[in-house]
């Protein structure tokens, strides 16, 4: 066991271990491993490995061999990391780290703890109250015209709406329909698209690849944010960017410009894409379960307001349970990643140092040993009376766990409630008859057809 304050950080310079010959599993094809079935049929691939090889098995991916680590006990060991065996920075280095290096999720131990304090004011009680008002107004202006659109698809419209939220609450751009906000939205989309770029070459010789465009967008965003820091630091803005610019470290010094820009860039990604995914699945399941939709609507009607004030949020228990159930079935992050720092044991298996670990929360969320009829959309399983999610401390981990548990969890919950309250009061909605879409797992879970909806104003 290591003390984080006296740790040897030489592991950051070590190459990844790919020698997993002593561990059961299937590496798949040369070079590409099992990447294609992992992307195309994520749940069933994990299910096949778990049933055939057990909770820890080797799996080949493009560029590296990894261990697939499954189950609530393993979630607890890795996410809590009481023995300081697992690195986030090295786990995400070849994926998120290519575009969001320096982000809070990609920090380890004391560095992570120190930089997490940068966000303390941005997520305080009184700050969240301020956010609620902005959220409500943005949602109201965006969804007002949705029922007038032909061939309405929910996903691109909620994505645009949440980018407007990001422009205001995260970046402090007051004119969220103006040119500056649109430019930032396009830049953000290009960075996110870069995550799924196949040709990983950042060269003028290949200027039109997603990877190249994503890298260029990342550099632009970094320059943009750094160029605004002094102005925000000297102002009195309540947006997250401004608040973080004014935070100080333990010694009373401002955090560096590069560090602030990296954190804001990742915060945009972490808060925006995950909630876009979550809301898309909430809308689908409510369309297919009208009794549950109506119960949520009755609770919203009982509030007696067009929008939710901050003090109303706690009472929206139906929406709490609905959001949790959508996250159980479709967690917004399909794979957590770590890399071992030293030799250790996981699930009874000896794991060498510098081995990449993949932890799929969705699979644990669907295990019959923890959940009753897990294939069914049933928000009541999260009610106080049933509380299925409390059978094991780490069977339900949509926001991660331990020191790296999502710092924006309460913000995401507030955002979902504020949005769904307005939708329930304004619209009825349906999906096509017999709707059973194909699903995308990466870079975020979504319906491949972008969720077609028929909206009817109430």
Secondary structure, DSSP 8 states (H G I E B T S, - for coil): ---GGG--GGGGGS------TTS-EE--BTTTBTHHHHHHSHHHHHHHHHHHH-SEEEEEETTEEEEEE-SHHHHHHHHH-TT--EEHHHHSTTTTHHHHTT-GGG--HHHHHHHHGGGTTTTSHHHHHHHHHHHHHHHHHHHTTGGGSTT-BHHHHHHHHHHHHIIIIIT--S-TTSHHHHHHHHHHHHHHHHTT-SS----GGGTTSHHHHHHHHHHHHHHHHHHHHHHHHTS---SHHHHHHT-B-TTS-B--HHHHHHHHHHHHHHHHHHHHHHHHHHHHHHHT-HHHHHHHHHHHHHHTSSS--GGGGGG-HHHHHHHHHHHHHS-S-S-EEEEESS-EEETTEEE-TT-EEEE-HHHHHT-TTTSTTTTS--GGGGSTTT-GGGSSTTS--TT--GGGS-TTHHHHHHHHHHHHHHHHHHEEEE--TT----EE-SSS-EETT--B-EEEE-
